[in-house]
């Protein structure tokens, strides 16, 4: 028969410890977490670790294959592109532009969406209803399409991509937080807090928010993967980062011309996008599974 572990009163794990234990028991989520930790490290230190400048051209090393190919060299571990630029160095610099920018965009959208969603969620009556219908209309537009519309107005470039993707993601945070707070307001414990004399601010911070953090965390992980794909897609469409930027989506676009003769110039940055999004989604799924028993 399975053994049941009985905790003494002093040995009962805290919610954060239980969260970590449940999360760490999922090997896929843990692997995704290590990938994200590595990406964060390269976001901060990648440019200093890169062996070459991302824009340095070497006419003597055009379209060198990766080092595992017989024609490749160890000096250019992941090969070079049609201008002789080192792909490994460009990938390391691109971590800041794709992954790092996605984090900055999501944090900005989270802060703005949290404020708007919290204020609207605490509202009642026609104001809350109007905002809810407005958010439904905005969310009916895919985030990438909305980002393309914003870039079409502002013009291409990384700076405009930041605001375009941020504007596209903010309604998702507003809607998620608005809906979560609105649902919590219907619970009996909120009514009990009001009867105890708690004001709106106390109800929001001490009664509602502890039950909304799960929604915020899950929405944030989803938004990070969406931001990565949107930034890369805009770069691929030549609406975001412009050449010779080492942004991963722009690198995929720049490698299209050499797809048949030098497929590594396109597949390597494409795989970087794939594994980054996969890691973020694995962590998000792990957090969702770990948070569920704590909430219950």
HELIX and SHEET records of a PDB file:
HELIX    1   1 UNK A    9  UNK A   11  5                                   3    
HELIX    2   2 UNK A   15  UNK A   24  1                                  10    
HELIX    3   3 UNK A   27  UNK A   49  1                                  23    
HELIX    4   4 UNK A   87  UNK A   95  1                                   9    
HELIX    5   5 UNK A   96  UNK A  100  3                                   5    
HELIX    6   6 UNK A  101  UNK A  122  1                                  22    
HELIX    7   7 UNK A  126  UNK A  139  1                                  14    
HELIX    8   8 UNK A  143  UNK A  154  1                                  12    
HELIX    9   9 UNK A  158  UNK A  184  1                                  27    
HELIX   10  10 UNK A  188  UNK A  195  1                                   8    
HELIX   11  11 UNK A  200  UNK A  202  1                                   3    
HELIX   12  12 UNK A  203  UNK A  208  3                                   6    
HELIX   13  13 UNK A  209  UNK A  211  5                                   3    
HELIX   14  14 UNK A  213  UNK A  236  1                                  24    
HELIX   15  15 UNK A  248  UNK A  254  1                                   7    
HELIX   16  16 UNK A  256  UNK A  258  5                                   3    
HELIX   17  17 UNK A  264  UNK A  295  1                                  32    
END                                                                             
